[in-house]
Amino acid sequence: MPTSTLNPVGKSVPRVDAFDKVTGSAKFVDDMAFGPGLLYGKIVHSPIAHGLIKKIDVTEALALPGVKAVVTGQDSPTPLGLYLKDRFIFAYDRVRYVGESVAGVIAVSEEIAERAALLVHVEYEELPPVFDPYEGAQPGAPLIHPDLGSYEVVNFIFPKPGTNI
C-alpha cells in the first residue's frame, strides 16, 4: 500500500473511542479496581524549616497491626534532580523546608496509615532557617546545602560551594 494512503496528516480520522467517551462508558486508570491487596500510604512531613535529623524511630509505627512498611531516607540515600542532584525521596540527613517528606508509611487502610504516621518519632536539631533569597545569598548566611560542592550537576549549572548560590 502506498505511504500516501497511510498518512493521516490533513485528513479527517474517526476517533475509535468517541462513543465511549461521550456516553461516559470509557474506562480510565482512575476507574480501575486494583483488588483487595491495595495498600495505602501516608507521608510524615517535617514541622521545621531547617534542621538536622538526629534520629527517626519507627518502632511504634511498625508495631501497629496493619502496617506493612515504614521507609525513611536511610532506605533511599541517593540524591535526585534533573540538573542538580540535591534532593532525596525522603530527607536523608537534614530537612530544608517545612513539609519536606521525612518518612512514608504503608498500611492496609488509610486510617491505619494515618495513625502509624503519627507514631513515627523524629528527633531534630533545629538550625537557623533561610526565608529570604537575598539574605540567603549573603556571606555568612546559614547553609541550606553545606555539601553543595559535591553535588552532581550538568555542565551549565555552576553552584558556588560554601554558599546558598
VENMO-V40544 format. One record per residue. SS is DSSP state (@ for helix, = for strand, . for the rest). OMEGA is omega as a letter, one per 40 degrees, with the letter a starting at -180 (999 if undefined). BURIAL is b if it has 16 or more other ideal C-beta (glycine too) atoms within 10 Angstrom, else e. Layout:
BEGIN
SS;OMEGA;BURIAL / SS;OMEGA;BURIAL
END
This chain:
BEGIN
.;a;e / .;a;e / @;a;e / @;i;e / @;i;e / @;a;e / .;a;e / .;a;e / .;i;e / .;a;e / .;i;e / .;a;e / .;a;e / .;i;e / .;a;e / .;a;e / .;a;e / @;a;e / @;i;e / @;a;e / @;a;e / @;i;e / @;i;e / .;a;e / .;i;e / .;i;e / .;i;e / .;a;e / @;a;e / @;i;e / @;a;e / .;i;e / .;a;e / .;i;e / .;a;e / .;a;e / .;a;e / .;i;e / .;a;b / =;a;b / =;i;e / =;a;b / =;i;e / =;a;b / =;i;b / .;i;b / .;a;e / .;a;b / .;a;b / .;i;b / =;i;b / =;i;e / =;a;b / =;a;e / =;i;e / =;a;b / =;a;e / .;a;b / @;a;e / @;i;e / @;i;b / @;a;e / @;a;e / .;i;b / .;a;e / .;i;e / =;a;b / =;a;e / =;i;e / =;a;b / =;i;b / =;i;b / @;i;b / @;a;e / @;i;e / .;a;e / .;a;e / .;a;e / .;a;b / =;i;e / .;a;e / .;a;e / .;a;e / =;a;b / .;a;e / .;a;b / =;i;b / .;i;b / .;i;b / .;a;b / .;a;b / .;a;b / .;a;e / =;i;b / =;a;b / .;i;b / .;i;e / .;i;e / .;i;e / .;a;b / =;a;b / =;a;b / =;i;b / =;a;b / =;i;b / =;a;b / =;a;b / .;i;b / .;i;e / @;a;e / @;i;e / @;i;b / @;i;b / @;i;e / @;a;b / @;i;b / @;i;b / @;a;e / .;i;b / .;a;b / =;a;e / =;i;b / =;a;e / =;i;b / =;a;e / =;i;e / .;i;b / .;i;e / .;i;b / .;a;b / .;a;e / .;a;e / @;i;e / @;i;e / @;i;e / @;a;b / .;a;e / .;i;e / .;i;e / .;i;e / .;i;b / .;a;e / .;i;b / .;i;b / .;a;b / .;i;e / .;a;e / @;a;b / @;a;e / @;a;e / .;i;b / .;a;e / =;i;e / .;a;e / .;i;e / .;i;e / .;a;e / .;i;e / .;i;b / .;a;e / .;a;e / .;i;e / .;i;b / .;a;b / .;999;e
END
